[in-house]
């Protein structure tokens, strides 16, 4: 089975891995990156996750593409032009490197705000993070060889969390904190 869906216990080294990657991204991108943030499950302390570091780079514009593509490729990331999500530009680790996803999104867009709100809500609500971990483990076991099926199966729960997160954001006046790198 190639590339099975694997959800593992939280690894305390994940923030340090992000910090190293984030520093390299900041050095390479400079002011082209308005923000560089650790997102996804590895960014939530204690949350079980696929062992993939997800990083969001927020930019003011997708054009010119080379403004961020060239520096990212220069430090070893591979541009995935075939990414079907039109609200981001997507990069992956070079072959043989640790699994890393770099999502380049437009600063202030819904797609850029969504993972930050999701992350911050789970960080502040450990019981919701525990619920999410249970859902992820359940679907990873059922869809071990079907990554698309795994993502689709957990989507209803993700949207339930984002509804809760939106109510929380409204009640506290949430805005994203400072950039992580």
DRENPA-3360 file (N, C-alpha, C; in nm, 2 decimals, always signed):
BEGIN
1 = XXXXXXXX = +0.08/-0.12/+0.00/+0.00/+0.00/+0.00/+0.09/+0.12/+0.00 ~ +0.07/+0.21/-0.10/+0.15/+0.33/-0.11/+0.09/+0.44/-0.02 ~ +0.17/+0.51/+0.06/+0.13/+0.63/+0.13/+0.00/+0.61/+0.21 ~ -0.01/+0.52/+0.30/-0.13/+0.50/+0.38/-0.16/+0.62/+0.47 ~ -0.29/+0.64/+0.50/-0.33/+0.74/+0.59/-0.29/+0.69/+0.73 ~ -0.21/+0.77/+0.80/-0.16/+0.74/+0.93/-0.18/+0.86/+1.02 ~ -0.25/+0.84/+1.13/-0.27/+0.94/+1.23/-0.19/+0.89/+1.35 ~ -0.10/+0.97/+1.40/-0.01/+0.94/+1.51/-0.04/+1.03/+1.63;
9 = XXXXXXXX = +0.01/+0.99/+1.75/+0.00/+1.07/+1.87/+0.08/+1.20/+1.84 ~ +0.04/+1.31/+1.91/+0.11/+1.43/+1.90/+0.26/+1.41/+1.93 ~ +0.34/+1.48/+1.85/+0.49/+1.47/+1.87/+0.54/+1.61/+1.92 ~ +0.59/+1.62/+2.04/+0.64/+1.75/+2.09/+0.74/+1.82/+2.00 ~ +0.81/+1.75/+1.91/+0.91/+1.81/+1.82/+0.85/+1.89/+1.71 ~ +0.72/+1.87/+1.68/+0.66/+1.94/+1.57/+0.67/+2.09/+1.57 ~ +0.65/+2.16/+1.68/+0.67/+2.30/+1.68/+0.82/+2.34/+1.64 ~ +0.91/+2.27/+1.69/+1.05/+2.30/+1.65/+1.08/+2.27/+1.50;
17 = XXXXXXXX = +1.02/+2.16/+1.45/+1.03/+2.14/+1.31/+0.98/+2.26/+1.23 ~ +0.86/+2.30/+1.27/+0.80/+2.42/+1.20/+0.89/+2.54/+1.21 ~ +0.94/+2.56/+1.33/+1.03/+2.68/+1.36/+1.15/+2.68/+1.26 ~ +1.21/+2.57/+1.24/+1.32/+2.56/+1.15/+1.28/+2.59/+1.01 ~ +1.17/+2.52/+0.97/+1.12/+2.55/+0.83/+1.07/+2.69/+0.81 ~ +1.00/+2.74/+0.91/+0.95/+2.88/+0.91/+1.06/+2.98/+0.89 ~ +1.17/+2.96/+0.97/+1.28/+3.05/+0.96/+1.34/+3.05/+0.82 ~ +1.36/+2.93/+0.76/+1.41/+2.92/+0.63/+1.32/+2.98/+0.52;
25 = XXXXXXXX = +1.19/+2.97/+0.54/+1.09/+3.03/+0.45/+1.10/+3.18/+0.47 ~ +1.11/+3.23/+0.59/+1.12/+3.38/+0.61/+1.24/+3.43/+0.54 ~ +1.36/+3.36/+0.56/+1.48/+3.41/+0.50/+1.47/+3.41/+0.35 ~ +1.40/+3.31/+0.29/+1.39/+3.30/+0.14/+1.29/+3.40/+0.09 ~ +1.18/+3.42/+0.16/+1.07/+3.50/+0.10/+1.07/+3.64/+0.14 ~ +1.13/+3.67/+0.26/+1.14/+3.81/+0.30/+1.00/+3.87/+0.31 ~ +0.99/+4.00/+0.26/+0.86/+4.07/+0.26/+0.75/+4.02/+0.16 ~ +0.79/+3.92/+0.08/+0.69/+3.86/-0.01/+0.59/+3.79/+0.07;
33 = XXXXXXXX = +0.63/+3.73/+0.18/+0.54/+3.66/+0.27/+0.49/+3.76/+0.38 ~ +0.36/+3.80/+0.37/+0.30/+3.89/+0.47/+0.29/+3.81/+0.61 ~ +0.27/+3.68/+0.60/+0.26/+3.59/+0.72/+0.32/+3.46/+0.68 ~ +0.37/+3.39/+0.78/+0.41/+3.25/+0.76/+0.36/+3.18/+0.89 ~ +0.27/+3.09/+0.88/+0.21/+3.03/+1.00/+0.21/+2.88/+0.99 ~ +0.22/+2.82/+1.11/+0.21/+2.67/+1.13/+0.06/+2.65/+1.14 ~ +0.01/+2.57/+1.05/-0.14/+2.53/+1.05/-0.15/+2.38/+1.05 ~ -0.27/+2.34/+1.05/-0.30/+2.19/+1.05/-0.29/+2.13/+1.19;
41 = XXXXXXXX = -0.31/+2.00/+1.20/-0.31/+1.94/+1.32/-0.18/+1.94/+1.40 ~ -0.07/+1.94/+1.33/+0.06/+1.94/+1.40/+0.08/+2.07/+1.47 ~ +0.00/+2.17/+1.44/+0.01/+2.30/+1.51/-0.07/+2.32/+1.64 ~ -0.14/+2.21/+1.67/-0.23/+2.21/+1.79/-0.17/+2.12/+1.90 ~ -0.11/+2.17/+2.01/-0.05/+2.09/+2.11/-0.14/+1.98/+2.16 ~ -0.09/+1.86/+2.16/-0.16/+1.74/+2.21/-0.25/+1.67/+2.11 ~ -0.27/+1.73/+1.99/-0.36/+1.67/+1.89/-0.29/+1.57/+1.80 ~ -0.36/+1.45/+1.80/-0.31/+1.35/+1.71/-0.32/+1.40/+1.56;
49 = XXXXXXXX = -0.22/+1.36/+1.48/-0.22/+1.41/+1.34/-0.15/+1.32/+1.25 ~ -0.17/+1.34/+1.12/-0.08/+1.28/+1.02/+0.06/+1.35/+1.04 ~ +0.17/+1.28/+1.04/+0.30/+1.35/+1.06/+0.35/+1.43/+0.95 ~ +0.27/+1.54/+0.91/+0.30/+1.63/+0.80/+0.29/+1.77/+0.86 ~ +0.40/+1.84/+0.84/+0.40/+1.98/+0.88/+0.33/+2.07/+0.77 ~ +0.22/+2.13/+0.81/+0.15/+2.22/+0.72/+0.19/+2.36/+0.75 ~ +0.22/+2.44/+0.65/+0.27/+2.58/+0.66/+0.18/+2.66/+0.56 ~ +0.13/+2.77/+0.62/+0.06/+2.86/+0.53/+0.15/+2.99/+0.51;
57 = XXXXXXXX = +0.17/+3.02/+0.39/+0.24/+3.15/+0.35/+0.13/+3.24/+0.30 ~ +0.11/+3.36/+0.36/+0.01/+3.45/+0.31/+0.08/+3.56/+0.23 ~ +0.03/+3.58/+0.11/+0.09/+3.68/+0.02/-0.02/+3.78/-0.02 ~ +0.02/+3.90/-0.07/-0.07/+4.00/-0.11/-0.13/+3.97/-0.25 ~ -0.06/+3.90/-0.33/-0.11/+3.87/-0.46/-0.04/+3.74/-0.51 ~ -0.12/+3.66/-0.60/-0.06/+3.54/-0.66/+0.02/+3.58/-0.78 ~ +0.02/+3.70/-0.82/+0.10/+3.75/-0.94/+0.20/+3.85/-0.90 ~ +0.32/+3.84/-0.94/+0.37/+3.74/-1.03/+0.40/+3.61/-0.94;
65 = XXXXXXXX = +0.37/+3.50/-1.00/+0.39/+3.37/-0.93/+0.54/+3.35/-0.90 ~ +0.63/+3.40/-0.98/+0.77/+3.38/-0.95/+0.82/+3.45/-0.83 ~ +0.74/+3.55/-0.78/+0.78/+3.62/-0.66/+0.80/+3.53/-0.54 ~ +0.71/+3.42/-0.54/+0.73/+3.33/-0.43/+0.77/+3.19/-0.48 ~ +0.74/+3.16/-0.61/+0.77/+3.02/-0.66/+0.92/+3.01/-0.67 ~ +0.99/+3.10/-0.72/+1.14/+3.09/-0.73/+1.21/+3.08/-0.60 ~ +1.18/+3.16/-0.50/+1.25/+3.14/-0.37/+1.21/+3.01/-0.30 ~ +1.08/+2.97/-0.32/+1.05/+2.84/-0.26/+1.12/+2.72/-0.33;
73 = XXXXXXXX = +1.13/+2.73/-0.46/+1.20/+2.62/-0.53/+1.35/+2.62/-0.50 ~ +1.40/+2.74/-0.47/+1.54/+2.76/-0.44/+1.58/+2.69/-0.31 ~ +1.48/+2.68/-0.22/+1.51/+2.61/-0.09/+1.46/+2.47/-0.09 ~ +1.42/+2.42/-0.21/+1.39/+2.28/-0.22/+1.24/+2.24/-0.22 ~ +1.15/+2.33/-0.23/+1.01/+2.30/-0.24/+0.97/+2.28/-0.39 ~ +0.87/+2.19/-0.41/+0.83/+2.16/-0.55/+0.69/+2.22/-0.57 ~ +0.68/+2.30/-0.67/+0.55/+2.36/-0.70/+0.46/+2.26/-0.76 ~ +0.34/+2.25/-0.72/+0.24/+2.15/-0.77/+0.13/+2.23/-0.85;
81 = XXXXXXXX = +0.17/+2.26/-0.97/+0.08/+2.34/-1.06/-0.05/+2.27/-1.08 ~ -0.06/+2.14/-1.06/-0.18/+2.06/-1.09/-0.28/+2.07/-0.97 ~ -0.25/+2.14/-0.86/-0.34/+2.15/-0.75/-0.47/+2.21/-0.79 ~ -0.58/+2.14/-0.76/-0.71/+2.18/-0.81/-0.77/+2.29/-0.73 ~ -0.72/+2.33/-0.61/-0.77/+2.43/-0.53/-0.73/+2.57/-0.58 ~ -0.82/+2.64/-0.64/-0.78/+2.77/-0.70/-0.75/+2.88/-0.60 ~ -0.79/+2.86/-0.48/-0.76/+2.97/-0.38/-0.63/+2.95/-0.31 ~ -0.54/+2.86/-0.36/-0.41/+2.86/-0.31/-0.31/+2.81/-0.41;
89 = XXXXXXXX = -0.18/+2.83/-0.39/-0.08/+2.78/-0.47/-0.01/+2.68/-0.37 ~ +0.02/+2.56/-0.42/+0.06/+2.45/-0.34/+0.20/+2.40/-0.37 ~ +0.28/+2.38/-0.26/+0.42/+2.33/-0.28/+0.44/+2.21/-0.18 ~ +0.52/+2.12/-0.22/+0.55/+2.00/-0.14/+0.70/+1.99/-0.12 ~ +0.74/+1.91/-0.03/+0.88/+1.88/+0.00/+0.95/+1.82/-0.13 ~ +1.08/+1.83/-0.14/+1.15/+1.76/-0.24/+1.15/+1.61/-0.22 ~ +1.16/+1.53/-0.32/+1.17/+1.38/-0.30/+1.28/+1.35/-0.20 ~ +1.24/+1.26/-0.11/+1.33/+1.21/+0.00/+1.34/+1.30/+0.12;
97 = XXXXXXXX = +1.27/+1.41/+0.12/+1.27/+1.50/+0.24/+1.14/+1.47/+0.33 ~ +1.15/+1.53/+0.45/+1.04/+1.51/+0.54/+0.91/+1.57/+0.48 ~ +0.80/+1.50/+0.50/+0.67/+1.54/+0.44/+0.63/+1.68/+0.49 ~ +0.62/+1.78/+0.40/+0.58/+1.91/+0.43/+0.49/+1.97/+0.32 ~ +0.39/+2.04/+0.36/+0.30/+2.10/+0.27/+0.30/+2.25/+0.29 ~ +0.33/+2.33/+0.18/+0.33/+2.47/+0.19/+0.21/+2.52/+0.11 ~ +0.12/+2.59/+0.18/+0.00/+2.64/+0.12/+0.01/+2.79/+0.11 ~ +0.02/+2.85/-0.02/+0.03/+2.99/-0.03/-0.11/+3.04/-0.06;
105 = XXXXXXXX = -0.15/+3.13/+0.02/-0.29/+3.19/+0.01/-0.29/+3.34/+0.02 ~ -0.39/+3.40/-0.03/-0.40/+3.55/-0.03/-0.44/+3.60/+0.11 ~ -0.36/+3.69/+0.16/-0.38/+3.75/+0.29/-0.52/+3.81/+0.30 ~ -0.59/+3.77/+0.41/-0.73/+3.82/+0.43/-0.84/+3.74/+0.37 ~ -0.81/+3.65/+0.28/-0.91/+3.57/+0.21/-0.97/+3.47/+0.31 ~ -1.09/+3.42/+0.28/-1.15/+3.32/+0.36/-1.06/+3.20/+0.37 ~ -1.01/+3.16/+0.26/-0.92/+3.04/+0.26/-0.80/+3.05/+0.35 ~ -0.75/+3.18/+0.37/-0.64/+3.21/+0.45/-0.68/+3.22/+0.60;
113 = XXXXXXXX = -0.79/+3.27/+0.62/-0.84/+3.29/+0.76/-0.89/+3.16/+0.82 ~ -0.95/+3.07/+0.74/-1.01/+2.95/+0.79/-0.91/+2.86/+0.87 ~ -0.79/+2.83/+0.82/-0.71/+2.74/+0.90/-0.65/+2.81/+1.02 ~ -0.64/+2.94/+1.02/-0.59/+3.01/+1.14/-0.70/+3.00/+1.25 ~ -0.83/+3.03/+1.21/-0.94/+3.02/+1.31/-0.95/+2.88/+1.36 ~ -0.95/+2.78/+1.27/-0.96/+2.64/+1.31/-0.85/+2.61/+1.41 ~ -0.73/+2.64/+1.38/-0.62/+2.61/+1.47/-0.63/+2.68/+1.60 ~ -0.66/+2.81/+1.60/-0.67/+2.88/+1.73/-0.79/+2.83/+1.82;
121 = XXXXXXXX = -0.90/+2.79/+1.75/-1.01/+2.74/+1.83/-0.97/+2.61/+1.90 ~ -0.91/+2.52/+1.82/-0.87/+2.39/+1.88/-0.76/+2.41/+1.99 ~ -0.67/+2.51/+1.97/-0.57/+2.53/+2.07/-0.64/+2.58/+2.21 ~ -0.75/+2.65/+2.19/-0.82/+2.71/+2.31/-0.93/+2.62/+2.36 ~ -0.96/+2.51/+2.29/-1.07/+2.42/+2.33/-1.02/+2.27/+2.32 ~ -0.94/+2.23/+2.43/-0.89/+2.09/+2.42/-0.99/+1.98/+2.41 ~ -1.11/+2.00/+2.46/-1.22/+1.90/+2.44/-1.25/+1.89/+2.29 ~ -1.26/+2.00/+2.22/-1.29/+1.99/+2.08/-1.17/+1.92/+2.00;
129 = XXXXXXXX = -1.05/+1.95/+2.05/-0.93/+1.89/+1.98/-0.94/+1.74/+2.01 ~ -0.98/+1.70/+2.13/-0.99/+1.55/+2.16/-1.10/+1.49/+2.07 ~ -1.21/+1.56/+2.05/-1.31/+1.50/+1.96/-1.26/+1.49/+1.82 ~ -1.19/+1.59/+1.78/-1.13/+1.58/+1.64/-1.03/+1.47/+1.63 ~ -0.95/+1.45/+1.73/-0.85/+1.34/+1.73/-0.93/+1.20/+1.71 ~ -1.04/+1.19/+1.79/-1.11/+1.06/+1.78/-1.17/+1.04/+1.64 ~ -1.22/+1.15/+1.58/-1.28/+1.14/+1.45/-1.17/+1.10/+1.35 ~ -1.05/+1.17/+1.36/-0.94/+1.14/+1.27/-0.90/+1.00/+1.28;
137 = XXXXXXXX = -0.88/+0.95/+1.40/-0.84/+0.81/+1.42/-0.94/+0.71/+1.36 ~ -1.07/+0.74/+1.38/-1.17/+0.65/+1.33/-1.16/+0.64/+1.18 ~ -1.16/+0.76/+1.11/-1.16/+0.76/+0.97/-1.03/+0.71/+0.91 ~ -0.92/+0.74/+0.98/-0.79/+0.69/+0.93/-0.79/+0.53/+0.93 ~ -0.85/+0.47/+1.03/-0.86/+0.33/+1.03/-0.94/+0.27/+0.92 ~ -1.05/+0.34/+0.89/-1.15/+0.29/+0.79/-1.10/+0.32/+0.65 ~ -1.03/+0.43/+0.63/-0.98/+0.47/+0.50/-0.83/+0.47/+0.49 ~ -0.77/+0.37/+0.55/-0.62/+0.37/+0.55/-0.55/+0.38/+0.42;
145 = XXXXXXXX = -0.62/+0.33/+0.31/-0.56/+0.33/+0.18/-0.63/+0.42/+0.09 ~ -0.71/+0.51/+0.14/-0.79/+0.60/+0.06/-0.79/+0.74/+0.12 ~ -0.69/+0.82/+0.08/-0.67/+0.95/+0.14/-0.79/+1.04/+0.11 ~ -0.84/+1.04/-0.01/-0.95/+1.12/-0.05/-1.08/+1.08/+0.04 ~ -1.10/+0.95/+0.06/-1.21/+0.91/+0.14/-1.20/+0.96/+0.28 ~ -1.07/+0.95/+0.34/-1.05/+1.00/+0.47/-1.08/+1.15/+0.48 ~ -1.04/+1.23/+0.39/-1.07/+1.37/+0.39/-1.22/+1.40/+0.39 ~ -1.28/+1.33/+0.29/-1.43/+1.35/+0.28/-1.51/+1.30/+0.41;
153 = XXXXXXXX = -1.46/+1.19/+0.47/-1.53/+1.14/+0.59/-1.52/+1.24/+0.70 ~ -1.41/+1.31/+0.72/-1.40/+1.40/+0.83/-1.45/+1.54/+0.81 ~ -1.48/+1.57/+0.68/-1.53/+1.70/+0.65/-1.65/+1.75/+0.73 ~ -1.76/+1.67/+0.75/-1.87/+1.72/+0.83/-1.83/+1.76/+0.97 ~ -1.74/+1.69/+1.03/-1.69/+1.73/+1.16/-1.61/+1.86/+1.16 ~ -1.53/+1.87/+1.06/-1.45/+1.99/+1.04/-1.54/+2.11/+1.03 ~ -1.65/+2.10/+0.95/-1.74/+2.21/+0.94/-1.82/+2.24/+1.07 ~ -1.85/+2.13/+1.15/-1.91/+2.15/+1.28/-1.81/+2.23/+1.36;
161 = XXXXXXXX = -1.69/+2.20/+1.36/-1.59/+2.27/+1.44/-1.58/+2.42/+1.39 ~ -1.58/+2.44/+1.26/-1.57/+2.58/+1.22/-1.69/+2.66/+1.25 ~ -1.81/+2.60/+1.26/-1.93/+2.67/+1.31/-1.91/+2.71/+1.45 ~ -1.86/+2.62/+1.53/-1.83/+2.65/+1.68/-1.72/+2.76/+1.68 ~ -1.62/+2.75/+1.60/-1.51/+2.84/+1.60/-1.56/+2.98/+1.56 ~ -1.65/+2.99/+1.47/-1.70/+3.12/+1.43/-1.78/+3.18/+1.54 ~ -1.86/+3.11/+1.61/-1.94/+3.16/+1.73/-1.84/+3.21/+1.83 ~ -1.74/+3.13/+1.86/-1.63/+3.17/+1.95/-1.56/+3.30/+1.91;
169 = XXXXXXXX = -1.53/+3.31/+1.78/-1.46/+3.42/+1.72/-1.54/+3.55/+1.74 ~ -1.68/+3.54/+1.72/-1.77/+3.65/+1.73/-1.77/+3.69/+1.88 ~ -1.77/+3.60/+1.97/-1.79/+3.63/+2.11/-1.66/+3.69/+2.17 ~ -1.54/+3.67/+2.11/-1.42/+3.72/+2.17/-1.35/+3.83/+2.08 ~ -1.41/+3.85/+1.96/-1.35/+3.94/+1.87/-1.22/+3.89/+1.81 ~ -1.21/+3.76/+1.78/-1.09/+3.69/+1.74/-1.03/+3.76/+1.61 ~ -0.91/+3.78/+1.61/-0.83/+3.81/+1.49/-0.70/+3.73/+1.50 ~ -0.64/+3.70/+1.38/-0.52/+3.62/+1.39/-0.41/+3.69/+1.47;
177 = XXXXX = -0.34/+3.62/+1.55/-0.23/+3.68/+1.62/-0.11/+3.71/+1.52 ~ +0.01/+3.74/+1.58/+0.12/+3.77/+1.49/+0.16/+3.65/+1.41 ~ +0.23/+3.67/+1.30/+0.28/+3.57/+1.22/+0.37/+3.48/+1.30 ~ +0.37/+3.35/+1.27/+0.46/+3.25/+1.34/+0.60/+3.26/+1.30 ~ +0.63/+3.31/+1.19/+0.77/+3.32/+1.14/+0.80/+3.45/+1.07;
% end
